[in-house]
Structure formats: structure tokens, C-alpha cells
């Protein structure tokens, strides 16, 4: 698939603009704070209906405007689709082929993207929250039902935490409603846990050979799912439910004392090993970056294996963060394979065919023009 046309109105520092793209590499050049990353973010938001940079949708709306609009024409193997997302102070409206979607979960997944930005280099050494977000966004692209279940889980979790606080402060004493919320939470938690486990298994299948190649055969990558409850031996939803129920029963008093939910997918994590050693603790910066790069390249193949089409790749200011060897490997991997958008302040010194043959755009103060 590839993004054939992108139209923006009142998006960040873009008043309006419309651009056509070919199914190849598109380099977006510009100094810092001119709007390069805003273009990348808009493509991501068009795909995922949320930003990778902010949780506040109002940040996407141009200063002193009421709404922001992103539209895209996407070529897929079964024909062209039209996507539209309007972000206003009242919320979001999404249209697929000009028909408004009642749920964002029915919109997400029609255009698939893989984003690789400098913050993704923190996948290994950053907080568990970064890794959970990575898992959730990637599964959500190939499984819209997962995004729906995750949204439901977060709602029930919020309710449960509020009720636990009431019990903690003795403003409530009846634990029956807590038990009802726990039952709802457990059913959703088990579905999310199972899906995450399956995804990590798949991701490792694709990432291991990529990592071995980048490390010239010297390193073996391991990706390990670390749920907050030990359910890794359980491969059935019903059995995972039982394990969660047993654990929640044991910690009920402690949760009331603390006024918060102590276990569940919102506390899960990932760990990475190279030749059996933990990368976060013992890995060099180069090994941590190779791990992050391997994960991102594996995502491309994983999405293709799931939906039969390659996603669109967004490389936001990441080439300058990679050394020449990793940079060359990345460019070789995408050559002629996926539509790619690359932002950078300069392409001087990058002597690679992919960059020489790319379409080049320049951004100055929220205006993007093709060279």
C-alpha cells in the first residue's frame, strides 16, 4: 500500500496543503521547528487516529482554529481508499470512503504505518510504558478488535481504581461492586494478555534473523513478554482468567489499602536479551540501537505476513541517530519494498542509491514544496 495524496487543513503549523506522493522514498528536508515532524505525525494520525507525540488532541489543531482536518488517498492492492479524520475540541470524527465510522476501532487498520523516531531508540532502555505503547499500537494495526478491548479495559480499570479509592477512604464499604468490576477487568485482561503473547512470539520470529544479520551473525536476540501475573504457561483464555481471579483474590485487601489496581496488562513489560544477557542492563548503546532497529524492521515483515501488504514506513529524523553501518542496513532493507517518508535536516554524506533516487521535499515555516 502507499499514500498517494495527503491533504492538511489547520494542522499544527500548516494552514493548508495538498501533496501527491509516489510509491517510493520521499525525503522531507528542513531546519528544525519548520514542520517536518508535523507532516510525519499527520500521516501517523491519519492511520492510527492518535498521535505518537501527544495525548492531547487539541495540540494537533492550528493556533486559534476550531478544528484540524487530515485527508488521505491510499492505494491498496484491492483498490483506492479515502480516509478523513477531523479533530475538534469536541472530539474526533473519522470517515472511511466518505462514510463516517461510529467507532474509531472500525477506522484504524485500513492504512498501516510503522513509525521509527529517535524516541523509539528508548524502546529498550526507556520505561515499561514506552514498551506497552509499542505493543498496543502495533497489535492495533492488524487487530482492530484488540484496540476495542484495550479501550474497554482502560475504562473498567479507571472505574475500578476510583472505587478502590472510595473503599480506601471508607467512603464506601460494600465490596460487591468491586467484585463485579474485577470480573469485567479479568475477562478483558485475559484477552489482551493472550493477544500480546501471540504478538511477541510472532515479532521474535521476524526480528531474530534481522538482528543476526545486522550483528554479522555474532548476536542472538531474544524478546520476552513479562506480564504482571505469571500466565506464560497458560495458552488458553479460560485458564488465564482462572489465574487472574486467583491472584486478584489474594491481593484484594492490599489493593483496598493502596487504593489502586496492582496487576493487569497496564503493568506488563517486555525484556530483550542478546546472547542470553539483558540488553537494558548489560547492552552497549550500539546493541540497544540494533535491537530497536531490528524490532522496527521486523514490524514491516510482520504486518505484511498478517495482511498481505507492506505498511508505510515513517523515519522521523532517525538516520542521523544511526551509524553508517546501521543506516546502510536500514536503507538496503527498504529499497524497492515499502513507501517511505524520511525527515532530515540534510542528506549530505548519505551516499546511498535509495536517497539519490528519492523524491525530495523542502519544508519552511509550514509550507512544503517539491524540489
Number of C-alpha atoms within 10 A of each C-alpha: 22 25 22 16 16 21 18 20 19 21 26 21 19 21 16 15 16 14 14 12 16 14 17 20 26 22 23 28 25 20 14 13 13 18 24 28 22 19 23 21 21 26 27 22 18 27 24 23 23 21 18 17 12 10 10 9 17 18 15 25 23 17 15 7 13 13 20 25 22 23 21 24 19 18 17 15 9 7 8 14 16 17 22 23 23 19 23 17 12 10 10 16 18 25 18 16 13 11 11 15 14 11 11 20 20 16 23 23 20 20 25 26 27 22 20 21 19 15 13 20 20 16 26 25 20 13 11 17 15 17 19 18 14 15 17 18 17 19 22 20 24 19 17 18 14 21 21 15 17 20 14 16 23 16 12 18 21 14 13 23 20 15 21 23 18 15 20 19 14 11 10 12 10 10 13 9 11 18 15 11 16 20 16 16 22 22 19 22 26 23 20 20 23 17 16 21 18 13 18 17 13 15 21 20 15 20 25 19 17 24 26 16 14 18 16 9 11 11 18 18 25 20 19 15 18 16 19 16 17 12 20 13 8 13 13 12 17 12 14 24 21 15 16 24 16 11 14 22 11 11 14 17 12 14 19 21 14 15 19 18 21 15 17 21 22 19 15 18 18 18 17 23 22 20 12 11 14 15 21 19 11 12 18 11 14 12 20 22 22 21 28 22 25 24 22 20 20 22 25 22 17 23 21 15 13 11 13 12 17 23 26 25 25 24 20 23 19 18 22 16 13 17 11 14 9 18 18 16 14 18 17 14 13 17 15 13 15 19 23 26 23 23 28 19 15 14 17 6 7 15 11 13 11 18 17 12 12 17 18 19 17 19 21 15 14 18 15 21 14 15 8
